[in-house]
Amino acid sequence: MTGSEIYQQSIDKQRILVIGGGNDLITSLVTHALNLQHRKFDLVISGKVMSIKPDSPLIIFDNGSQPFDYKHHIIVFGNNASIENLTELEGLADATPKAGTIIYPRSHPDLSKIGSKERPDVQAIAYELYKHQQVEGKTVLISSTQEKVPIELSGDLDLLCVSAAKELLKKIGISSGNFYQAMSTFKAS
């Protein structure tokens, strides 16, 4: 199925594009949280349709091979990009419609520049390394209320993915409590 055909089947859904480094982990974290909350969603991974249901309110595109065809509402940039890819990523960011959202890593100079560029009526949300500590060799997330949540993931890239997932989940209506529940039950593969 082509990107245009997938778009035609998802025209009435909120379309989310996750692209760049860590995209697979970001998508896994988000879908895990949505599944825990029994939220319906569709999923397309690298252009392959994993599920499209008529009653799903949103669809997640993970690193699509024809990303412009999906006409995203929300785009999430993972924490790296090759120089050759920057022009395409800027084009995708510029294609974000009014009332759309760009979620980008503040620590990546090129993606931060692309994500924070002024665009009319587009919300830009920067994410950073998730606040955490190591306790007896385990990674523990620290919430804004100082709650400590142990998780199986570790390392800066994983924690950046956790931050990106949190911002996206907040944007689509998953509460902080449900986010932390999902992170504490996520099994790293």
GUFIMAR-85932 format. One record per residue: x, y, z of N, C-alpha, C, CB in turn. Coordinates in pm, 1 decimal. Glycine has a CB too. Layout:
N
       n.px       n.py       n.pz      ca.px      ca.py      ca.pz       c.px       c.py       c.pz      cb.px      cb.py      cb.pz
          X          Y          Z          X          Y          Z          X          Y          Z          X          Y          Z
...
// end
This chain:
189
       n.px       n.py       n.pz      ca.px      ca.py      ca.pz       c.px       c.py       c.pz      cb.px      cb.py      cb.pz
       85.0     -117.3        0.0        0.0        0.0        0.0       89.9      124.1        0.0      -96.9       -0.5      123.0
       59.8      219.3      -86.2      142.0      339.8      -95.0      106.4      437.8       16.9      124.2      407.0     -232.4
      194.7      535.1       36.7      169.0      637.6      136.9       39.8      712.7      108.9      284.9      734.8      143.0
       12.4      740.2      -19.1     -111.2      810.3      -55.6     -234.5      726.9      -23.7     -110.1      846.1     -204.0
     -225.7      595.4      -47.3     -339.0      506.9      -16.2     -361.2      499.0      134.9     -315.0      365.2      -74.1
     -251.9      493.3      209.4     -264.0      490.8      356.0     -326.0      621.9      404.1     -124.7      468.1      423.5
     -281.9      733.4      346.5     -338.8      863.6      383.3     -489.6      865.1      358.2     -270.2      977.4      303.9
     -533.0      813.7      242.5     -675.8      812.9      209.9     -756.0      734.5      314.0     -698.2      753.0       70.1
     -696.6      628.5      369.1     -765.6      548.8      471.4     -759.5      613.9      609.0     -705.4      409.4      478.5
     -673.6      715.1      623.9     -657.5      777.4      755.5     -690.3      926.2      752.9     -515.6      757.3      805.7
     -764.7      967.8      655.0     -791.4     1110.4      634.8     -865.2     1173.9      753.3     -872.7     1130.0      507.8
     -947.9     1096.1      824.2    -1023.9     1149.2      937.4     -958.2     1121.5     1071.9    -1162.6     1091.4      937.1
     -833.3     1075.6     1070.7     -762.7     1042.5     1194.6     -656.5     1147.8     1224.0     -698.3      902.2     1185.3
     -618.0     1157.8     1349.6     -502.6     1241.0     1384.3     -378.5     1162.7     1342.0     -499.6     1277.0     1539.7
     -296.0     1223.4     1256.9     -181.3     1154.3     1199.7      -52.4     1200.5     1267.6     -173.8     1178.3     1047.7
       22.1     1102.4     1320.4      144.3     1129.2     1396.4      260.1     1061.3     1324.6      132.2     1078.8     1544.9
      365.5     1137.1     1295.4      484.1     1083.4     1229.7      600.1     1086.0     1328.2      518.5     1163.8     1101.0
      661.7      969.4     1351.5      779.4      958.0     1437.5      896.0      922.3     1345.7      759.3      849.4     1552.8
      998.3     1007.0     1343.7     1105.1      988.9     1245.8     1240.4     1023.3     1307.1     1079.4     1075.5     1121.3
     1344.1      955.0     1261.6     1480.0      985.6     1308.4     1527.5      885.8     1411.9     1485.8     1126.0     1366.6
     1639.0      916.6     1474.5     1702.8      825.5     1568.5     1614.8      790.6     1686.8     1830.2      884.8     1617.7
     1607.9      662.6     1718.4     1526.8      618.2     1831.0     1379.0      607.8     1799.1     1545.6      710.6     1945.6
     1342.2      625.8     1671.7     1200.9      624.6     1634.4     1131.1      495.8     1677.2     1186.6      643.1     1484.5
     1201.2      381.7     1663.6     1136.8      255.5     1699.2     1108.9      246.7     1849.2     1223.8      138.0     1655.7
     1201.1      297.6     1931.9     1178.0      295.6     2076.8     1068.3      395.5     2115.1     1309.1      328.0     2153.1
     1070.4      514.1     2057.5      965.3      612.8     2086.0      828.5      553.4     2053.1      988.6      743.9     2005.0
      817.5      492.9     1935.2      690.7      433.2     1893.5      649.8      320.8     1987.6      700.9      380.7     1750.2
      745.6      236.8     2028.1      714.2      126.6     2120.8      664.3      177.8     2255.3      837.4       38.7     2142.1
      728.2      282.8     2306.4      686.0      340.3     2434.0      544.6      397.9     2423.5      784.8      449.6     2478.9
      518.2      469.5     2315.6      387.7      532.9     2295.5      278.5      427.1     2278.7      391.2      626.1     2172.4
      304.0      326.2     2195.6      200.6      224.6     2173.7      177.1      141.3     2299.7      239.8      133.0     2056.9
      281.7      118.9     2378.0      265.6       47.7     2505.2      172.2      126.9     2597.8      404.0       24.9     2573.5
      195.1      257.2     2608.2      110.7      341.6     2693.6      -33.2      344.8     2642.0      167.4      484.7     2700.7
      -51.1      355.9     2511.3     -186.3      358.0     2454.9     -257.6      224.9     2478.4     -181.0      389.1     2304.4
     -186.4      114.2     2461.9     -246.2      -17.8     2486.6     -288.6      -33.2     2632.0     -147.6     -129.2     2449.3
     -205.4       13.8     2725.6     -240.7        4.7     2867.9     -369.4       81.2     2899.3     -126.1       58.3     2954.2
     -392.6      188.7     2826.8     -511.7      270.9     2849.1     -628.6      230.1     2758.9     -478.2      417.4     2826.2
     -610.1      121.7     2685.6     -713.6       71.0     2595.1     -757.0      176.4     2493.7     -834.6       23.4     2674.9
     -659.9      256.5     2450.9     -686.4      358.7     2348.8     -666.4      296.7     2211.6     -593.7      483.5     2367.4
     -759.5      319.5     2122.2     -749.5      266.2     1986.6     -655.8      352.9     1904.0     -888.8      258.3     1920.0
     -572.2      286.8     1824.4     -482.4      357.4     1734.4     -445.8      263.9     1620.3     -355.3      407.7     1808.9
     -401.3      322.3     1512.3     -349.7      246.7     1399.4     -199.5      265.0     1395.6     -415.4      291.4     1265.6
     -130.8      172.7     1327.6       14.7      175.6     1325.6       67.1      135.9     1188.5       71.7       83.2     1433.1
      160.0      217.4     1138.4      229.1      188.9     1012.8      378.3      199.9     1042.6      184.6      288.0      896.2
      451.8       90.6     1020.9      595.7       89.7     1048.4      671.5       75.1      917.2      633.5      -25.1     1146.7
      757.0      173.1      888.0      837.5      173.7      764.8      752.7      146.5      640.9      949.1       69.8      774.1
      635.7      207.1      635.9      548.0      193.6      520.8      462.4       68.1      521.6      628.7      196.1      397.7
      482.4      -20.4      618.3      403.8     -144.1      626.3      289.4     -124.7      726.1      493.8     -265.2      668.2
      168.1     -147.8      679.4       50.2     -130.9      764.1       43.9     -245.2      864.6      -79.7     -125.3      678.8
       52.5     -210.3      992.8       39.6     -309.3     1099.1     -107.6     -323.9     1138.5      125.5     -269.5     1221.9
     -179.1     -211.3     1137.9     -322.6     -214.5     1165.8     -385.2      -83.8     1123.0     -349.8     -241.0     1315.4
     -500.5      -93.1     1059.0     -585.6       23.2     1032.0     -728.1      -22.3     1058.3     -567.4       78.4      883.3
     -790.1       42.5     1157.7     -927.8       10.8     1194.8    -1012.8      135.8     1171.3     -937.4      -37.5     1344.5
    -1133.0      119.1     1121.1    -1213.9      236.8     1090.1    -1245.2      325.5     1210.1    -1341.2      193.5     1028.1
    -1246.6      268.5     1331.5    -1287.0      347.7     1447.5    -1169.1      401.3     1529.2    -1375.1      264.7     1536.2
    -1047.6      386.3     1480.3     -931.5      440.2     1552.6     -922.1      590.6     1529.5     -800.0      369.9     1507.2
     -906.3      669.2     1637.0     -900.6      814.2     1620.3     -763.1      865.9     1577.8     -940.8      880.6     1748.4
     -659.2      782.4     1591.9     -526.9      829.8     1552.6     -447.0      718.8     1487.0     -451.4      884.5     1673.4
     -347.7      762.5     1409.8     -259.3      669.2     1341.0     -115.5      717.2     1360.5     -295.4      658.1     1188.5
      -27.7      621.8     1389.4      113.3      652.3     1411.7      193.0      594.7     1295.2      163.5      594.7     1548.8
      271.4      680.3     1232.3      361.2      639.5     1124.7      502.4      639.0     1180.9      349.5      734.4      999.9
      564.6      522.9     1184.2      699.9      509.0     1235.6      795.7      504.8     1117.2      714.2      381.4     1324.3
      868.0      617.3     1096.6      971.0      624.8      992.0      920.6      580.8      855.4     1089.6      540.2     1030.6
      815.1      638.9      809.4      758.1      600.5      680.6      852.1      623.4      564.5      631.7      675.3      656.8
      840.4      539.2      463.6      925.9      551.7      346.3      881.3      666.7      256.5      926.4      421.5      267.7
      759.1      710.9      270.0      707.2      824.6      194.2      643.4      922.9      291.9      604.0      778.4       85.7
      723.8      982.2      380.6      665.7     1057.4      492.1      580.6     1177.4      451.2      774.6     1104.4      580.9
      607.9     1239.1      336.3      528.1     1354.8      295.4      385.2     1314.5      260.4      593.4     1424.5      176.1
      366.9     1188.8      216.0      233.3     1142.2      176.5      137.6     1130.5      294.2      243.9     1008.3      107.4
      190.7     1118.5      416.0      104.4     1093.8      531.7       33.5     1220.0      581.7      186.0     1034.3      644.0
       85.5     1337.1      544.8       24.6     1464.7      584.1       -1.9     1468.5      735.0     -107.0     1487.6      506.4
      105.1     1457.6      810.6       98.8     1450.1      956.9       38.4     1575.1     1019.5      237.1     1427.4     1013.4
      -15.9     1557.3     1139.4      -56.8     1669.1     1225.4       50.5     1694.7     1330.6     -193.7     1640.0     1293.3
      112.0     1585.5     1377.2      216.6     1592.0     1478.9      338.3     1518.8     1423.9      168.9     1529.5     1615.7
      455.1     1580.9     1436.9      578.6     1513.3     1397.9      671.6     1509.4     1518.6      647.0     1584.9     1276.7
      732.4     1393.8     1540.4      827.6     1375.8     1650.0      962.0     1341.6     1588.3      780.6     1264.0     1750.5
     1061.4     1424.5     1614.9     1197.1     1397.3     1567.4     1274.0     1321.9     1674.8     1270.6     1528.9     1529.8
     1331.6     1207.4     1636.7     1424.1     1137.8     1725.4     1551.8     1219.2     1736.6     1454.3      994.3     1674.0
     1647.0     1172.5     1815.7     1761.0     1257.1     1850.0     1880.6     1249.4     1756.9     1805.4     1223.5     1983.8
     1864.3     1216.3     1633.5     1976.9     1233.4     1542.5     1926.6     1245.3     1400.5     2075.8     1116.8     1554.7
     2012.3     1291.0     1315.8     1979.3     1305.1     1174.7     2109.5     1316.3     1098.7     1887.2     1428.8     1148.4
     2112.4     1255.3      982.3     2231.2     1270.8      898.6     2221.5     1403.9      825.9     2245.5     1152.5      797.3
     2334.7     1456.8      786.3     2337.4     1585.0      714.3     2251.1     1575.7      588.8     2483.3     1624.6      677.0
     2256.4     1462.4      518.5     2179.2     1446.0      394.1     2029.5     1450.8      421.8     2215.4     1313.2      324.9
     1990.5     1414.1      542.3     1850.9     1403.3      579.8     1791.5     1535.9      627.5     1835.7     1299.6      686.9
     1874.3     1632.0      661.3     1825.1     1756.4      723.4     1728.8     1833.1      633.8     1941.9     1846.1      759.4
     1754.0     1836.9      504.1     1665.4     1909.5      413.4     1526.6     1846.7      413.1     1723.3     1911.4      271.0
     1522.7     1713.0      409.5     1392.9     1644.2      412.8     1321.8     1670.7      545.9     1411.5     1491.4      391.1
     1396.3     1664.1      656.3     1334.7     1685.6      787.2     1281.0     1828.5      800.2     1436.2     1656.8      899.0
     1354.9     1924.6      747.4     1304.6     2062.5      751.4     1179.1     2075.6      665.8     1413.1     2161.7      702.9
     1178.2     2008.2      551.2     1059.3     2009.7      465.8      939.0     1948.9      536.0     1086.4     1934.7      336.1
      961.8     1840.0      609.0      852.9     1778.3      685.0      803.2     1871.4      794.9      898.6     1645.1      745.7
      895.4     1936.5      864.7      855.5     2031.5      969.0      775.6     2146.0      907.4      979.8     2086.5     1044.0
      821.5     2196.0      793.2      750.0     2305.6      726.0      612.0     2261.6      676.7      832.7     2358.2      608.0
      595.0     2132.2      652.8      466.0     2080.0      606.0      366.3     2059.1      720.3      487.0     1948.6      532.4
      408.8     2082.4      844.4      317.4     2069.0      957.5      207.4     2174.1      944.2      393.2     2084.0     1093.5
       81.5     2133.5      948.8      -27.9     2228.6      926.1      -53.0     2318.6     1046.7     -155.3     2153.9      891.5
     -130.8     2422.2     1025.3     -174.0     2507.6     1135.3     -242.5     2420.3     1239.3     -269.2     2621.0     1085.5
     -219.0     2451.5     1366.0     -267.6     2375.7     1481.4     -192.7     2244.1     1497.7     -417.1     2348.9     1467.9
      -87.5     2223.2     1417.9       -5.1     2104.0     1430.5      103.8     2122.5     1535.6       57.2     2068.6     1296.3
      181.7     2017.4     1555.8      284.4     2017.7     1659.9      412.3     1954.1     1608.1      235.2     1943.5     1785.3
      525.6     2014.1     1645.7      657.9     1958.7     1617.8      724.4     1933.0     1753.0      744.9     2056.1     1527.1
      765.4     1807.9     1775.6      834.1     1769.8     1899.1      977.8     1736.1     1860.3      762.6     1647.4     1971.9
     1073.7     1804.1     1921.4     1212.3     1790.8     1876.0     1309.6     1791.4     1993.7     1247.4     1903.7     1778.5
     1430.3     1734.5     1973.4     1530.3     1731.6     2080.2     1606.2     1864.4     2089.1     1628.9     1616.2     2057.5
     1599.8     1926.3     2204.6     1668.0     2054.0     2225.0     1819.7     2039.4     2211.1     1633.4     2110.8     2362.7
     1874.2     1922.2     2248.7     2019.2     1903.3     2251.9     2082.0     1880.9     2114.9     2052.1     1787.6     2339.7
     2001.6     1854.3     2013.3     2056.4     1832.8     1879.1     2053.6     1966.9     1805.3     1974.9     1722.4     1800.3
     2170.5     2026.3     1775.5     2171.2     2162.1     1720.5     2090.9     2176.9     1591.5     2312.3     2204.9     1695.5
     2103.7     2084.5     1498.3     2032.2     2098.4     1370.4     1882.4     2076.7     1387.5     2087.3     1999.4     1267.2
     1844.4     1973.4     1462.4     1701.7     1946.4     1481.6     1636.1     2052.8     1569.0     1681.7     1808.3     1544.1
     1711.2     2106.4     1662.4     1659.0     2214.9     1745.4     1631.8     2338.6     1659.4     1758.3     2249.1     1859.4
     1722.2     2366.8     1567.7     1703.7     2481.3     1477.2     1580.3     2459.8     1388.9     1830.2     2502.5     1388.9
     1566.3     2337.2     1336.0     1450.4     2305.5     1251.6     1321.3     2310.7     1333.5     1467.0     2165.9     1186.6
     1322.1     2248.5     1450.8     1201.5     2239.3     1532.3     1154.6     2371.8     1588.1     1224.2     2145.5     1643.9
     1250.1     2457.0     1624.3     1212.9     2583.8     1689.1     1188.0     2697.2     1590.0     1321.1     2625.4     1785.6
     1206.0     2671.8     1462.6     1179.8     2774.0     1360.7     1035.0     2822.4     1371.2     1208.2     2718.3     1218.2
     1016.3     2951.1     1361.9      882.1     3010.2     1373.5      795.2     2967.4     1254.8      890.9     3165.6     1380.9
      681.5     2906.9     1285.3      584.4     2866.7     1183.9      447.1     2911.2     1234.0      588.8     2710.3     1156.5
      366.0     2974.6     1148.7      236.5     3026.0     1194.2      147.6     2916.5     1252.0      164.7     3094.3     1079.5
      104.8     2937.0     1376.1        6.7     2849.8     1441.8       51.1     2704.2     1454.8     -122.2     2854.5     1366.4
      181.9     2681.2     1460.7      235.8     2546.6     1484.4      305.6     2549.3     1619.9      335.3     2501.6     1368.9
      270.9     2454.1     1705.4      332.4     2447.4     1838.1      462.8     2368.7     1828.9      235.7     2382.1     1941.4
      569.8     2424.4     1883.9      699.2     2356.7     1889.5      726.6     2317.7     2035.2      814.1     2448.4     1832.6
      755.9     2189.9     2057.7      782.1     2139.3     2192.3      919.9     2074.0     2193.0      671.4     2037.8     2237.6
     1009.7     2128.3     2274.2     1144.1     2071.2     2285.9     1146.0     1969.9     2399.5     1250.3     2182.3     2309.7
     1222.7     1863.4     2380.2     1242.5     1768.6     2489.7     1391.7     1755.8     2518.9     1181.0     1629.7     2455.2
     1420.1     1713.6     2641.2     1558.5     1700.3     2687.2     1576.3     1565.2     2754.4     1596.5     1815.2     2784.6
     1698.5     1535.9     2792.0     1727.8     1412.9     2863.8     1638.8     1406.2     2987.5     1878.5     1405.0     2902.7
     1568.3     1293.6     3004.2     1474.0     1282.3     3114.5     1547.8     1284.7     3247.6     1391.0     1154.0     3101.7
     1493.6     1359.5     3342.9     1554.9     1366.1     3475.3     1550.4     1227.5     3538.8     1482.7     1470.8     3565.5
     1666.3     1182.3     3584.7     1675.3     1046.1     3637.3     1793.9     1032.9     3732.1     1687.4      944.4     3522.5
     1803.6      916.6     3792.7     1920.7      883.0     3872.6     1942.6      733.2     3862.4     1903.6      927.8     4021.6
     2063.0      691.4     3894.3     2094.3      549.4     3897.1     2088.7      503.9     4042.8     2235.0      520.0     3832.7
     2011.7      400.2     4069.4     1999.1      345.4     4203.7     2028.3      195.4     4195.0     1856.2      373.1     4264.5
     2138.0      155.9     4255.3     2178.9       15.2     4254.5     2178.9      -43.2     4113.2     2086.6      -66.8     4344.3
     2234.2       32.8     4019.8     2246.0      -13.7     3881.8     2119.2       -4.2     3799.4     2291.3     -152.7     3881.6
     2011.9       49.3     3855.8     1884.8       63.9     3784.4     1858.3      211.0     3756.3     1768.0        2.4     3865.8
     1793.9      237.7     3642.9     1754.8      374.0     3609.0     1621.0      405.1     3674.4     1747.0      393.4     3455.2
     1614.5      520.7     3738.5     1492.1      563.8     3805.6     1455.8      702.4     3752.4     1509.8      565.6     3962.4
     1336.8      711.8     3692.1     1287.3      841.9     3647.3     1243.2      922.5     3767.9     1170.5      826.0     3546.4
     1263.0     1053.4     3759.8     1219.4     1142.1     3867.7     1113.6     1235.8     3810.6     1340.3     1222.9     3929.0
      992.3     1225.7     3862.1      882.1     1307.2     3811.1      893.1     1450.2     3862.2      746.8     1246.6     3851.6
      807.7     1536.6     3810.4      807.5     1676.7     3853.6      767.2     1690.4     4000.4      712.7     1758.8     3765.9
      699.9     1587.5     4054.5      662.4     1588.5     4196.5      760.8     1506.2     4280.3      519.3     1533.7     4214.4
      875.8     1476.1     4220.3      985.2     1401.3     4285.1      953.0     1254.2     4309.8     1019.8     1466.3     4416.4
      845.8     1204.3     4246.7      816.9     1060.7     4254.6      925.7      986.9     4177.2      673.5     1027.1     4197.4
      965.2      870.5     4226.1     1070.1      793.1     4161.4     1009.6      667.8     4099.0     1181.5      756.0     4262.2
     1037.1      650.8     3968.2      977.6      541.6     3892.2     1088.9      459.6     3827.0      878.5      595.7     3785.1
     1112.6      337.3     3874.1     1215.9      253.8     3812.0     1171.1      205.3     3673.8     1249.2      133.2     3902.5
     1267.3      204.0     3580.4     1238.7      155.4     3445.5     1350.6       61.5     3401.0     1223.0      273.9     3345.6
     1323.2      -14.5     3295.6     1422.3     -108.5     3243.9     1521.7      -43.6     3148.3     1353.0     -222.1     3174.3
     1490.1       73.0     3097.3     1577.1      137.9     2999.6     1691.2      210.6     3069.0     1497.1      235.5     2912.8
     1799.1      234.5     2994.6     1909.5      311.9     3049.8     1986.8      374.5     2933.9     2002.7      222.5     3138.5
     2070.9      467.7     2965.4     2149.7      534.2     2861.6     2080.9      659.1     2811.3     2175.6      439.8     2745.9
     2161.7      752.4     2764.0     2109.3      882.1     2721.9     2008.8      871.7     2606.7     2223.4      971.8     2681.3
     2039.1      790.1     2505.2     1947.0      780.3     2391.8     1811.2      727.6     2437.2     2005.5      689.1     2282.5
     1810.7      623.7     2521.0     1684.1      569.7     2572.4     1607.3      676.2     2650.6     1710.3      446.8     2662.1
     1677.6      752.9     2733.0     1611.2      854.1     2815.8     1561.3      972.2     2732.5     1706.4      904.0     2924.1
     1628.5     1001.3     2622.0     1575.9     1101.3     2529.1     1447.7     1049.9     2464.2     1681.1     1136.3     2421.0
     1444.9      921.1     2430.2     1324.2      860.9     2372.5     1208.1      864.6     2471.9     1352.1      715.8     2329.5
     1236.8      839.3     2599.8     1134.7      847.8     2703.9     1076.9      989.8     2707.6     1193.8      808.8     2842.6
     1163.1     1089.7     2699.0     1116.9     1229.5     2700.5     1030.8     1260.9     2579.1     1236.4     1325.4     2705.3
     1073.7     1214.3     2461.5      995.3     1238.0     2339.7      858.3     1170.9     2352.0     1070.6     1184.8     2214.4
      856.5     1046.4     2401.6      730.2      975.2     2418.6      638.7     1048.2     2516.6      755.9      832.2     2467.0
      696.1     1100.2     2625.9      615.4     1172.0     2725.6      547.9     1294.2     2663.5      703.0     1215.1     2845.0
      623.8     1370.9     2585.9      566.4     1490.8     2523.7      455.9     1454.6     2425.7      675.1     1571.3     2451.9
      475.9     1349.3     2347.3      372.6     1307.7     2252.9      249.2     1256.3     2326.7      426.9     1199.5     2158.3
      270.0     1173.0     2426.5      156.5     1118.5     2501.2       77.3     1228.4     2571.6      205.1     1016.0     2603.4
      147.5     1327.1     2624.7       78.1     1440.1     2688.1       -8.3     1511.6     2583.9      180.4     1539.7     2752.5
       46.5     1527.7     2464.4      -24.0     1598.5     2357.4     -150.9     1525.0     2314.8       68.0     1616.7     2237.1
     -150.3     1390.8     2324.5     -267.8     1314.7     2280.7     -353.6     1265.9     2397.9     -223.7     1195.8     2197.1
     -331.9     1325.4     2515.1     -425.6     1306.5     2625.6     -394.9     1196.6     2725.3     -555.1     1280.9     2571.0
     -270.2     1150.3     2730.8     -233.2     1051.4     2832.4     -176.4     1126.2     2953.1     -129.0      947.1     2776.0
     -232.3     1102.2     3070.7     -190.9     1174.4     3191.2      -51.0     1132.3     3235.6     -291.4     1150.6     3304.7
        9.5     1215.6     3321.1      142.0     1183.7     3375.5      139.5     1051.8     3451.8      191.0     1296.6     3467.4
       35.4     1029.3     3532.3       25.1      905.4     3608.2       22.2      783.8     3517.3      -98.6      907.4     3695.4
      -54.4      792.8     3409.2      -61.7      681.4     3314.5       69.8      664.7     3238.7     -176.9      702.9     3215.6
      137.8      776.4     3212.6      269.0      770.3     3148.5      367.3      693.0     3237.3      322.5      913.1     3119.6
      374.7      728.6     3364.5      469.9      661.1     3454.7      434.4      513.8     3474.3      473.4      732.0     3591.0
      306.2      483.1     3477.4      264.3      342.7     3486.1      316.5      266.9     3364.7      109.2      331.0     3495.5
      302.4      327.2     3246.1      348.2      262.2     3123.3      500.2      245.0     3123.2      304.3      343.2     3000.6
      572.7      347.1     3167.2      719.3      337.7     3166.1      767.0      230.8     3264.0      782.8      474.1     3201.1
      698.1      218.1     3376.6      742.3      120.1     3477.8      712.3      -22.8     3435.6      675.3      148.4     3612.1
      620.9      -41.5     3340.9      586.5     -176.7     3296.5      642.8     -209.5     3158.9      436.5     -193.6     3294.8
      711.3     -113.4     3097.4      767.4     -136.4     2963.6      885.7     -231.7     2972.7      810.8       -2.7     2897.9
      884.7     -333.8     2889.5      993.6     -432.0     2886.9     1084.8     -401.2     2769.1      938.3     -577.8     2877.5
     1210.2     -372.8     2799.8     1309.3     -346.2     2694.9     1340.3     -476.0     2622.7     1439.3     -283.8     2754.2
     1350.3     -466.9     2490.3     1380.1     -589.4     2415.3     1525.7     -599.8     2379.6     1297.2     -596.0     2289.9
// end
